[in-house]
Amino acid sequence: MIIWLASYPKSGNTLMRSLLSSYFFSKDGTFNFSLLKNIKQYPNGDLLTQLGVNINDPHEIAKSHIRVQEFINKDKKSFKFLKTHSSFVKMDGFSFTDLANTLGVIHIVRDPRDVVVSFAHHNNQSIEKATEMINKDFVVGANLKDKVPVYMGSWPSNYNSWKTFDKTGKYLLIKFEDLIKDKEENFKKILNFIKVLTKSNFEINDKKIKKILQEIEFDKLKKLEEKEGFNEAKTDKKGNKIPFFREGKSNNWKKTLDPIIKTSIESVCQKEMKELGYL
């Protein structure tokens, strides 16, 4: 069964995957980028194509999500993690997922003012363009050949869509700011959630946790990217890699965000930001 690692882009999903892949897919907690391959992104164009889905037909993709997830869940492992930036919405009348295929959701959220700064840098675009994306319903990869569209939505709509799982008892909300402030406490909270969710008896190993937290310190990840590269980093117009691991901090927006853009984001996201304690 699938445990979704759901988030808006640049909200800490890579940090979450680093923690979980080190814990569940390494022997002693030693981290390397290859471990992240154990937590795949969904939707996944290669998998859709493998199952005969025309990835250039958005309607066919929409109606195939449940079938594809049923195929994923044929694997008899008790649980598997999938990363997604998609909203939990209906596309052309077809749901992105359902409770029959979803064991639970770990939902990672981040202050949208920080998201927009990080998103602009990641995509090598202006802050204004990034703000437009997070304030409006946005589809990544729309109308691009051989690119699976991801119905990301706006920042508030994406947040609200996954929050609906809260009533199922299969939902854990993790704020990026809390995670980086106290990684150990929040990591243990996540592991305990998975343990209860999966009815597993895996050990929550303090020694391994401490090793992992040392391994994935932000400066170490940054140096590892400089040494080995990171396949999720994008390139600029000149073909140069844009560093993926840049700041890894909260409240960075205070140094860089124009007051007009700040006001725009706070206006669109006001209800949700207040709910999360960002306002």
C-alpha positions in Angstrom: 0.0 0.0 0.0 1.1 3.5 -0.8 2.2 6.1 1.8 2.2 9.4 0.0 4.9 12.0 0.7 2.8 14.9 -0.6 4.0 18.5 -0.8 4.1 21.6 -2.9 7.4 21.9 -4.7 10.4 23.2 -2.7 8.7 22.4 0.6 11.1 19.8 2.1 10.1 16.7 0.2 13.7 15.9 -0.6 14.7 16.2 3.1 11.8 13.9 4.0 12.9 11.4 1.4 16.5 11.6 2.6 15.4 10.8 6.2 13.1 7.9 5.2 15.3 6.3 2.5 18.3 6.4 4.9 16.2 4.7 7.7 14.4 2.1 5.6 16.9 1.4 2.8 20.3 1.6 4.4 21.8 -0.7 6.9 23.4 1.7 9.2 22.0 5.1 8.2 24.8 6.1 5.8 23.3 8.4 3.2 23.9 8.7 -0.5 21.8 10.1 -3.3 21.1 6.7 -4.8 19.0 5.8 -1.8 16.4 8.4 -3.0 15.7 6.1 -6.0 13.8 3.9 -3.5 11.2 6.6 -3.2 9.9 7.3 -6.7 7.9 10.3 -7.9 4.3 9.9 -9.0 3.0 10.4 -11.6 5.9 8.6 -13.4 6.0 8.7 -17.1 8.1 5.5 -17.5 5.6 3.5 -15.4 2.6 4.9 -17.2 4.2 4.1 -20.6 5.1 0.6 -19.4 1.4 0.0 -18.6 0.3 1.2 -22.1 -0.9 4.7 -21.1 -0.4 7.4 -23.7 1.4 10.1 -21.7 0.5 12.7 -24.4 -3.2 12.3 -23.6 -4.2 14.0 -20.4 -7.6 12.4 -20.3 -6.1 8.9 -20.6 -3.6 9.7 -17.9 -6.4 10.9 -15.6 -8.5 7.8 -16.0 -5.5 5.6 -15.5 -4.2 6.8 -12.1 -6.2 4.3 -10.0 -5.3 1.4 -12.4 -1.6 2.3 -12.2 -1.7 2.5 -8.4 -3.5 -0.9 -8.3 -0.6 -2.3 -10.3 1.9 -0.7 -7.9 0.1 -2.2 -5.0 0.3 -5.7 -6.4 3.7 -5.8 -4.9 3.1 -7.6 -1.6 5.3 -5.3 0.5 3.4 -4.0 3.4 4.0 -0.4 2.3 5.9 1.8 -0.2 6.5 5.5 -0.3 5.7 7.6 -3.3 6.6 11.3 -3.6 4.1 13.6 -5.3 3.6 17.3 -6.0 0.1 16.7 -7.4 -3.0 18.0 -5.7 -5.4 15.4 -4.5 -8.1 16.3 -7.1 -10.3 14.9 -9.8 -9.0 15.3 -13.3 -11.6 14.9 -16.0 -13.8 13.4 -13.4 -11.2 10.8 -12.3 -9.6 10.9 -8.8 -5.9 11.1 -8.4 -6.0 8.4 -5.7 -8.4 6.7 -3.3 -8.4 5.0 0.1 -8.3 1.5 -1.5 -4.8 2.3 -2.7 -3.6 4.8 0.0 -2.4 3.6 3.3 -1.6 7.1 4.5 -0.3 10.6 3.8 2.7 12.4 5.2 2.0 16.0 4.2 4.9 18.4 4.1 4.1 22.1 4.1 6.3 25.3 4.0 5.6 29.0 4.3 4.6 30.0 0.7 6.7 33.1 1.0 9.8 30.9 1.3 8.4 28.5 -1.3 8.3 31.2 -3.9 11.9 32.3 -3.3 13.2 28.8 -3.5 10.9 27.9 -6.5 12.1 30.9 -8.5 15.7 29.9 -7.9 15.1 26.2 -8.7 13.4 27.1 -12.0 15.8 29.9 -12.9 12.8 32.3 -13.2 11.7 35.6 -11.8 10.1 35.9 -8.4 7.1 37.4 -10.2 6.7 34.4 -12.4 7.0 32.0 -9.4 4.5 34.0 -7.5 2.0 33.8 -10.4 2.4 30.0 -10.3 1.8 29.5 -6.6 -1.1 32.0 -6.5 -3.0 30.3 -9.4 -4.0 26.8 -10.3 -0.9 25.6 -12.2 -0.2 22.4 -14.2 3.5 21.4 -14.6 4.3 20.0 -18.0 1.0 21.0 -19.6 1.0 20.7 -23.4 4.6 19.4 -23.4 5.2 16.3 -25.6 6.3 13.2 -23.6 5.9 15.1 -20.3 3.3 13.9 -17.8 1.2 16.8 -16.5 1.2 17.3 -12.8 -1.9 19.1 -11.5 -0.1 21.0 -8.8 -2.7 23.7 -8.3 -2.1 26.8 -6.3 -0.3 26.7 -2.9 -3.6 26.9 -0.9 -5.5 24.5 -3.1 -2.7 21.9 -3.0 -2.5 22.2 0.8 -6.3 22.0 1.3 -6.7 19.0 -1.1 -4.3 16.7 0.9 -5.6 18.0 4.2 -8.9 16.3 3.5 -7.2 13.0 4.5 -7.0 14.3 8.1 -10.5 12.9 8.8 -9.4 9.4 7.9 -6.9 9.1 10.7 -4.2 8.3 8.1 -2.7 11.7 7.8 0.3 13.4 9.4 1.1 17.1 8.8 4.7 18.1 9.0 5.7 21.8 8.7 9.1 22.2 7.1 10.0 24.9 9.7 9.4 22.4 12.6 11.3 19.7 10.8 14.5 21.7 10.4 14.1 23.2 13.9 14.0 19.8 15.6 14.8 17.0 13.2 15.1 14.3 15.8 11.8 15.0 17.5 9.9 15.3 14.2 11.7 12.3 12.6 10.6 10.1 15.5 7.1 11.4 15.2 7.1 10.4 11.5 8.5 7.0 12.2 5.9 6.4 15.0 3.2 7.4 12.6 4.4 4.9 10.0 4.7 2.2 12.6 1.1 2.7 13.8 -0.2 3.1 10.2 1.5 -0.1 8.9 1.0 -2.1 12.1 4.7 -2.9 11.9 7.1 -3.9 14.6 10.2 -2.3 13.2 12.5 -0.9 15.8 12.8 2.9 16.2 16.6 2.9 16.6 18.0 6.0 18.3 21.6 5.2 17.2 20.6 5.0 13.6 18.5 8.1 13.8 21.4 10.1 15.2 23.7 8.8 12.4 21.1 9.8 9.7 20.8 13.3 11.2 24.5 13.7 11.0 24.6 12.4 7.4 21.9 14.7 6.1 23.1 18.0 7.6 22.4 20.6 4.9 26.0 21.6 4.4 26.9 17.9 3.9 24.2 17.5 1.3 25.4 20.7 -0.4 29.0 19.4 -0.5 27.8 16.0 -1.8 25.9 17.8 -4.7 29.1 19.8 -5.5 31.1 16.6 -5.6 28.7 14.2 -7.3 26.0 16.3 -8.8 22.3 15.8 -8.2 20.0 14.5 -10.9 17.0 16.6 -9.6 18.9 19.9 -10.1 17.8 21.8 -13.2 19.9 23.7 -15.7 20.0 27.3 -16.8 19.7 28.6 -20.3 23.5 28.1 -20.7 23.3 24.5 -19.7 24.8 25.0 -16.3 23.4 23.1 -13.3 21.5 25.2 -10.8 22.4 24.1 -7.3 19.5 22.2 -5.8 20.7 22.6 -2.2 20.8 26.3 -1.7 19.7 27.6 1.7 17.6 25.0 3.5 16.4 27.6 6.0 13.1 29.2 7.1 12.2 32.9 6.9 14.7 33.5 4.1 11.9 35.5 2.3 12.4 38.3 4.8 15.7 39.2 3.1 14.6 38.9 -0.5 10.9 39.3 -1.0 9.5 42.5 -2.5 6.7 43.9 -0.2 4.2 44.0 -3.1 4.8 40.3 -3.8 4.7 39.5 -0.1 1.3 41.2 0.1 0.1 39.3 -2.9 1.0 35.9 -1.5 -0.4 36.7 1.9 -3.7 37.9 0.3 -4.2 34.7 -1.7 -3.0 32.3 1.0 -4.2 34.2 4.0 -6.7 31.7 5.4 -4.3 28.8 5.1 -1.3 30.7 6.4 -3.2 31.8 9.5 -4.3 28.2 10.0 -0.7 27.0 9.9 0.7 29.9 12.1 2.5 31.7 9.3 0.5 34.8 9.9 
